[in-house]
Amino acid sequence: MNSQTPQPQPEWTVEQLITALNHMRDAWTRAALDLRDIQFGLDTAQRREAIAHANELMNKVKPR
């Protein structure tokens, strides 16, 4: 019996690697931002602190 060797996978080009890595970076960034949004939505103390800070800033820039 002759066993045939499988055909090797074609090698990736530099452009394909760059594109794939950019897609992976974008996906990780989106995932990190989504997780941050979820954490912010669940963390009421952090949300209250952010609201208080935003109100302070609005009061500073509000015309007198």
C-alpha positions as CSV (number, residue, x, y, z in Angstrom):
1,M,0.0,0.0,0.0
2,N,1.2,3.4,-0.9
3,S,0.4,6.1,1.6
4,Q,0.1,9.5,0.1
5,T,1.6,12.4,2.0
6,P,-0.9,15.2,2.6
7,Q,-0.5,18.3,0.6
8,P,1.1,21.1,2.7
9,Q,-1.0,24.0,3.6
10,P,-0.1,27.1,1.6
11,E,2.0,29.5,3.5
12,W,0.5,32.8,4.6
13,T,1.7,36.0,3.0
14,V,2.8,38.9,5.1
15,E,-0.2,40.9,4.0
16,Q,-2.6,38.1,5.1
17,L,-0.9,37.9,8.5
18,I,-1.1,41.6,9.0
19,T,-4.8,41.6,8.1
20,A,-5.5,38.6,10.4
21,L,-3.6,40.2,13.3
22,N,-5.5,43.5,12.8
23,H,-8.8,41.6,12.9
24,M,-7.7,39.9,16.1
25,R,-6.7,43.1,17.7
26,D,-10.0,44.7,16.8
27,A,-11.9,41.8,18.2
28,W,-10.0,41.9,21.5
29,T,-10.6,45.6,21.7
30,R,-14.3,45.2,21.2
31,A,-14.4,42.4,23.7
32,A,-12.5,44.5,26.3
33,L,-14.9,47.5,25.8
34,D,-17.9,45.3,26.0
35,L,-16.7,43.8,29.2
36,R,-15.9,47.2,30.6
37,D,-19.5,48.3,29.8
38,I,-20.9,45.2,31.5
39,Q,-18.7,45.9,34.6
40,F,-19.8,49.5,34.7
41,G,-23.4,48.5,34.4
42,L,-23.1,46.1,37.3
43,D,-20.9,48.2,39.6
44,T,-23.3,50.7,41.1
45,A,-20.6,52.4,43.3
46,Q,-18.5,53.1,40.2
47,R,-21.5,54.3,38.3
48,R,-22.5,56.7,41.1
49,E,-18.9,58.0,41.3
50,A,-18.9,58.6,37.6
51,I,-22.2,60.4,37.7
52,A,-21.0,62.6,40.6
53,H,-17.8,63.4,38.8
54,A,-19.7,64.3,35.6
55,N,-22.1,66.5,37.6
56,E,-19.1,68.3,39.2
57,L,-17.6,68.9,35.8
58,M,-20.9,70.2,34.4
59,N,-21.2,72.6,37.4
60,K,-17.7,73.9,36.6
61,V,-18.4,74.7,33.0
62,K,-22.0,75.9,33.6
63,P,-22.3,79.6,32.8
64,R,-23.0,81.7,35.9
